[in-house]
Amino acid sequence: MSENTTNNKQLIEKFYNSFSKGDAEGMTTCYHENVTFEDPAFGTLENGRPAKMWEMLMSRKQESTTVVFNNIEANESTGKANWTATYEYGPKKRKVVNNVSANFKFNDGKIIEHIDTFNLWKWTKQALGFSGVLLGWSSFMKNKIQKTTNQQLDSFINKK
């Protein structure tokens, strides 16, 4: 195993250890300054927005929120991990268990690309209840979620 492979694996472990502690700064120090992030809820984020997204999400983290991770793998240029977040969502405090697969690319000893994938319909059924069951599979719902999350992120950034 090369030194870069070991370092990249440790970088992913640092990211998720920080995530599980609610430490946005620890998470974002793992990111390259030009990182791109993508997931079903936010779409694609660039230009410093991935770090701000984690800062926003960690500022809302509840005591009962848990993040666990496993299956970390890395080589010279790519890596992957699985993680699960368990938390309460929205005013009705619906329990959500979100199982996520993460893929990474590295540059200059940092994460340059981070793509999280998860079943958005499964998430909407848990988080939104009946409307999530009915519409969670649709591109309409995905677009609405991405628009809402990005408006929340814009608002968070503008308050800073």
Backbone torsions as a table, in degrees:
resi	resn	phi	psi	omega
1	MET	NA	128.7	-178.1
2	SER	-76.5	165.3	178.6
3	GLU	-63.1	-41.0	178.5
4	ASN	-62.7	-40.3	178.4
5	THR	-60.6	-46.3	178.4
6	THR	-62.1	-46.1	-179.7
7	ASN	-62.5	-40.5	-179.6
8	ASN	-66.3	-39.3	177.0
9	LYS	-64.0	-43.8	178.4
10	GLN	-63.7	-34.1	178.2
11	LEU	-63.5	-44.7	177.7
12	ILE	-63.8	-43.2	178.2
13	GLU	-61.1	-41.7	178.1
14	LYS	-62.4	-43.0	179.7
15	PHE	-57.3	-49.6	-175.8
16	TYR	-77.4	-29.8	172.4
17	ASN	-63.8	-42.5	176.6
18	SER	-63.9	-42.7	178.9
19	PHE	-58.7	-47.1	-176.8
20	SER	-66.2	-21.9	177.4
21	LYS	-93.5	-4.3	-178.1
22	GLY	76.7	24.7	-175.7
23	ASP	-97.7	88.2	-177.8
24	ALA	-62.0	-38.9	-179.0
25	GLU	-63.7	-43.3	177.0
26	GLY	-61.0	-37.9	178.6
27	MET	-65.5	-49.1	-171.2
28	THR	-76.6	-16.2	172.9
29	THR	-69.5	-14.5	176.5
30	CYS	-81.6	-14.2	-175.7
31	TYR	-89.8	141.0	169.6
32	HIS	-68.3	151.1	-179.0
33	GLU	-61.7	-21.8	179.5
34	ASN	-107.0	29.6	-176.7
35	VAL	-63.0	146.7	171.0
36	THR	-116.8	132.8	177.6
37	PHE	-120.1	145.1	176.9
38	GLU	-146.1	138.3	170.0
39	ASP	-156.7	169.2	-177.1
40	PRO	-64.6	-28.0	-175.7
41	ALA	-82.8	-34.8	-177.2
42	PHE	-106.8	-16.5	-172.4
43	GLY	76.4	-144.0	-179.2
44	THR	-100.0	129.8	178.6
45	LEU	-120.2	137.9	178.5
46	GLU	-142.1	-176.6	172.1
47	ASN	56.2	48.5	177.6
48	GLY	83.3	-11.5	-178.3
49	ARG	-66.2	-32.7	177.8
50	PRO	-59.7	-43.4	179.5
51	ALA	-63.5	-41.7	179.3
52	LYS	-66.3	-34.6	177.7
53	MET	-61.1	-48.2	-179.6
54	TRP	-64.5	-38.5	177.6
55	GLU	-60.3	-44.2	178.9
56	MET	-63.4	-49.2	-177.2
57	LEU	-63.9	-40.0	-179.9
58	MET	-70.5	-27.9	177.6
59	SER	-69.2	-20.4	179.9
60	ARG	-100.0	-3.9	-174.3
61	LYS	-59.4	132.2	-179.9
62	GLN	-95.5	160.4	178.9
63	GLU	-56.3	-37.6	-175.6
64	SER	-80.3	-7.1	-179.4
65	THR	-70.1	133.4	174.9
66	THR	-126.6	146.6	174.7
67	VAL	-131.4	122.4	175.4
68	VAL	-123.8	149.8	-176.2
69	PHE	-140.3	156.0	178.5
70	ASN	-161.4	-177.2	176.5
71	ASN	53.7	41.8	178.2
72	ILE	-75.7	128.3	175.7
73	GLU	-134.8	147.5	176.9
74	ALA	-155.7	151.0	170.5
75	ASN	-130.6	-159.4	-176.7
76	GLU	-59.3	-35.4	-171.1
77	SER	-124.9	-18.2	-176.9
78	THR	-135.6	164.2	176.5
79	GLY	-155.6	169.3	177.0
80	LYS	-155.0	162.1	178.3
81	ALA	-160.4	162.0	170.7
82	ASN	-115.8	143.0	176.4
83	TRP	-146.7	154.3	179.6
84	THR	-130.3	127.5	174.0
85	ALA	-108.4	132.6	175.8
86	THR	-120.4	124.5	-175.6
87	TYR	-160.4	170.9	174.7
88	GLU	-100.0	136.3	-175.4
89	TYR	-118.8	136.1	170.1
90	GLY	72.9	-179.8	-177.1
91	PRO	-63.0	-27.7	179.9
92	LYS	-86.4	-1.0	177.3
93	LYS	51.1	49.7	177.8
94	ARG	-72.8	136.3	179.2
95	LYS	-74.7	128.5	178.0
96	VAL	-121.4	131.7	170.8
97	VAL	-119.2	107.5	-175.5
98	ASN	-108.5	114.8	178.0
99	ASN	-95.3	122.4	-170.4
100	VAL	-125.5	139.9	170.1
101	SER	-106.4	128.7	-178.4
102	ALA	-113.7	139.2	174.4
103	ASN	-125.4	140.0	-175.1
104	PHE	-129.1	150.7	165.7
105	LYS	-124.7	147.9	-175.2
106	PHE	-118.0	149.8	174.4
107	ASN	-152.9	133.5	178.7
108	ASP	54.6	36.4	177.4
109	GLY	74.7	14.9	-179.6
110	LYS	-133.0	166.5	175.7
111	ILE	-79.2	120.5	179.7
112	ILE	-101.5	-23.6	177.9
113	GLU	-142.5	133.2	-179.2
114	HIS	-135.6	115.1	179.3
115	ILE	-120.3	117.2	175.3
116	ASP	-100.3	133.4	175.4
117	THR	-123.4	138.4	175.1
118	PHE	-156.3	165.3	-178.4
119	ASN	-80.1	103.1	-176.3
120	LEU	-64.4	-34.9	178.8
121	TRP	-64.6	-42.8	177.5
122	LYS	-61.0	-41.4	179.0
123	TRP	-63.4	-47.2	-177.0
124	THR	-64.4	-35.4	178.4
125	LYS	-61.6	-40.1	-179.8
126	GLN	-75.6	-46.2	-171.8
127	ALA	-79.1	-35.1	-171.9
128	LEU	-110.0	-7.3	178.8
129	GLY	71.4	-136.0	-172.1
130	PHE	-57.0	-43.9	-179.8
131	SER	-65.3	-32.7	175.9
132	GLY	-66.9	-37.9	177.0
133	VAL	-63.8	-46.0	-176.1
134	LEU	-71.8	-42.3	-169.9
135	LEU	-118.3	-4.7	-173.1
136	GLY	-60.3	-22.8	-179.9
137	TRP	-81.6	-14.3	-167.7
138	SER	-86.4	153.2	174.7
139	SER	-65.3	-30.1	176.0
140	PHE	-57.0	-48.4	-178.6
141	MET	-67.3	-42.5	178.9
142	LYS	-59.6	-45.8	179.5
143	ASN	-64.3	-39.6	178.4
144	LYS	-64.0	-43.3	178.7
145	ILE	-62.6	-46.7	-179.4
146	GLN	-63.7	-38.8	178.1
147	LYS	-64.1	-45.3	-179.6
148	THR	-64.2	-47.4	-177.9
149	THR	-64.9	-37.4	179.4
150	ASN	-72.0	-33.3	173.8
151	GLN	-65.8	-40.6	176.8
152	GLN	-63.2	-40.8	178.3
153	LEU	-65.3	-43.7	177.0
154	ASP	-58.1	-45.4	-180.0
155	SER	-62.0	-43.3	178.3
156	PHE	-60.6	-46.5	-179.1
157	ILE	-63.9	-41.4	-178.1
158	ASN	-68.8	-23.8	177.7
159	LYS	-77.8	-18.8	-175.7
160	LYS	-77.1	NA	NA
